Amino acid sequence: MSSLLQTIYTLFIDAPGINDNEWTAEQLAQYRRETMKRHDRPWEDIARLEINGTTFSGLSTRTTLGNTLRSIAYMYYYI
């Protein structure tokens, strides 16, 4: 339930060869916690997208969750 109430979420997406800027120690720790991977330099092959959302409307498990899942699906399609 606490995941549903987050207003900021970081999404990690495989993007081989992206060569992003080096991540901070906190960002690297979050990546390792969420993916359980031990990639030494993930910023070379993984894109980090920060999703911000603060609007809660209707029933949290229907409206807000549905809107969030649809938005994530749009992002995956776009990328």
Residue frames as qw, qx, qy, qz and C-alpha x, y, z in Angstrom:
[[0.000, 0.885, 0.465, 0.000, 0.00, 0.00, 0.00],
 [0.321, -0.751, 0.080, 0.572, 2.85, 2.40, 0.73],
 [0.392, -0.023, 0.584, 0.711, 3.98, 2.07, -2.91],
 [0.137, 0.686, 0.634, 0.330, 0.58, 3.36, -4.03],
 [0.214, -0.926, -0.256, 0.176, 0.97, 6.46, -1.87],
 [0.538, -0.299, 0.231, 0.754, 4.38, 7.48, -3.23],
 [0.347, 0.879, 0.171, -0.279, 4.35, 10.69, -5.23],
 [0.229, 0.784, -0.536, -0.212, 7.87, 10.31, -6.65],
 [0.919, -0.055, 0.389, 0.039, 9.11, 7.11, -8.25],
 [0.039, 0.664, -0.621, -0.414, 12.26, 6.28, -10.20],
 [0.921, 0.297, 0.195, -0.160, 11.83, 3.94, -13.14],
 [0.302, -0.543, 0.683, 0.383, 14.86, 2.02, -14.43],
 [0.812, 0.514, 0.133, -0.240, 14.73, 1.06, -18.12],
 [0.719, -0.129, 0.487, 0.479, 17.22, -0.99, -20.13],
 [0.436, 0.892, 0.007, -0.122, 18.73, 1.32, -22.75],
 [0.834, -0.142, 0.227, 0.483, 22.04, -0.23, -23.89],
 [0.532, 0.256, 0.204, 0.781, 24.62, 2.37, -24.83],
 [0.090, -0.923, -0.343, -0.149, 22.80, 5.32, -23.28],
 [0.585, 0.120, -0.223, 0.771, 25.98, 6.48, -21.48],
 [0.284, -0.887, -0.258, -0.258, 24.22, 8.76, -18.99],
 [0.006, 0.726, -0.462, 0.509, 26.07, 10.79, -16.35],
 [0.409, 0.050, -0.840, 0.353, 27.49, 8.80, -13.46],
 [0.545, -0.645, -0.421, -0.330, 24.90, 8.23, -10.72],
 [0.247, -0.649, 0.468, -0.547, 25.21, 9.30, -7.11],
 [0.087, 0.160, -0.945, 0.271, 25.78, 6.68, -4.43],
 [0.457, 0.194, 0.557, -0.665, 22.11, 7.02, -3.39],
 [0.690, 0.418, -0.188, -0.561, 20.86, 6.44, -6.94],
 [0.434, 0.360, -0.823, -0.069, 23.14, 3.43, -7.34],
 [0.131, -0.045, 0.873, -0.467, 21.93, 1.97, -4.03],
 [0.609, 0.292, 0.299, -0.674, 18.29, 2.44, -5.08],
 [0.638, 0.428, -0.502, -0.397, 18.97, 0.69, -8.41],
 [0.276, 0.257, -0.915, 0.143, 20.61, -2.24, -6.62],
 [0.335, 0.067, 0.710, -0.617, 17.78, -2.48, -4.06],
 [0.657, 0.372, 0.161, -0.635, 15.05, -2.50, -6.70],
 [0.737, 0.471, -0.389, -0.290, 16.70, -4.69, -9.32],
 [0.854, -0.383, 0.350, 0.034, 19.01, -6.87, -7.20],
 [0.807, 0.511, -0.036, 0.294, 21.65, -6.46, -9.94],
 [0.599, -0.642, 0.135, 0.459, 25.32, -5.78, -9.30],
 [0.595, 0.665, 0.165, 0.420, 26.13, -3.90, -12.49],
 [0.567, -0.326, -0.122, 0.747, 29.26, -1.82, -11.77],
 [0.048, -0.238, 0.162, 0.956, 28.39, 1.01, -14.18],
 [0.311, 0.528, 0.788, -0.056, 24.61, 0.84, -14.80],
 [0.179, 0.774, 0.098, -0.599, 24.45, 4.43, -16.08],
 [0.037, -0.381, 0.685, 0.620, 26.04, 3.15, -19.29],
 [0.153, -0.109, -0.895, -0.405, 23.12, 0.81, -20.09],
 [0.153, -0.589, -0.774, 0.173, 20.19, 1.83, -17.87],
 [0.036, -0.487, -0.153, -0.859, 18.04, 4.98, -18.18],
 [0.156, -0.367, -0.694, 0.600, 16.64, 6.54, -15.00],
 [0.150, -0.500, -0.391, -0.758, 13.28, 8.29, -15.28],
 [0.032, -0.173, -0.649, 0.740, 11.82, 10.13, -12.32],
 [0.217, -0.526, -0.660, -0.490, 8.03, 10.12, -12.25],
 [0.020, 0.067, 0.470, -0.880, 6.29, 12.80, -10.17],
 [0.333, -0.438, -0.633, -0.545, 2.60, 12.62, -9.43],
 [0.007, -0.001, -0.608, 0.794, 0.51, 14.17, -6.70],
 [0.536, -0.072, -0.129, -0.831, -3.11, 13.96, -7.85],
 [0.056, 0.121, 0.974, -0.182, -5.30, 11.49, -6.01],
 [0.501, 0.040, -0.094, -0.859, -8.86, 11.21, -7.26],
 [0.829, -0.047, -0.350, -0.434, -11.64, 8.71, -6.75],
 [0.922, -0.359, 0.141, -0.029, -10.82, 5.33, -5.29],
 [0.169, -0.772, 0.577, 0.209, -7.07, 4.92, -4.92],
 [0.520, -0.153, 0.819, 0.190, -7.03, 1.35, -6.24],
 [0.568, 0.587, 0.569, 0.092, -9.15, 2.19, -9.28],
 [0.311, 0.945, 0.095, 0.031, -8.70, 5.74, -10.51],
 [0.157, -0.881, 0.433, 0.110, -5.22, 6.68, -9.26],
 [0.610, -0.278, 0.713, 0.205, -3.69, 3.24, -9.76],
 [0.670, 0.524, 0.509, 0.132, -5.30, 2.89, -13.18],
 [0.274, 0.960, -0.051, -0.010, -4.08, 6.32, -14.28],
 [0.328, -0.741, 0.565, 0.155, -0.57, 5.56, -13.02],
 [0.680, -0.026, 0.704, 0.204, -0.39, 2.19, -14.76],
 [0.582, 0.730, 0.344, 0.100, -1.69, 3.72, -17.99],
 [0.069, 0.964, -0.247, -0.073, 0.90, 6.52, -17.78],
 [0.487, -0.512, 0.679, 0.200, 3.70, 3.99, -17.22],
 [0.705, 0.317, 0.611, 0.171, 2.45, 1.98, -20.22],
 [0.401, 0.911, 0.091, 0.014, 2.53, 5.17, -22.32],
 [0.183, -0.851, 0.472, 0.141, 6.12, 5.84, -21.20],
 [0.629, -0.196, 0.720, 0.217, 7.25, 2.31, -22.07],
 [0.639, 0.600, 0.465, 0.123, 5.56, 2.61, -25.49],
 [0.203, 0.974, -0.083, -0.052, 7.13, 6.01, -26.14],
 [0.322, -0.710, 0.603, 0.171, 10.62, 4.88, -25.14]]
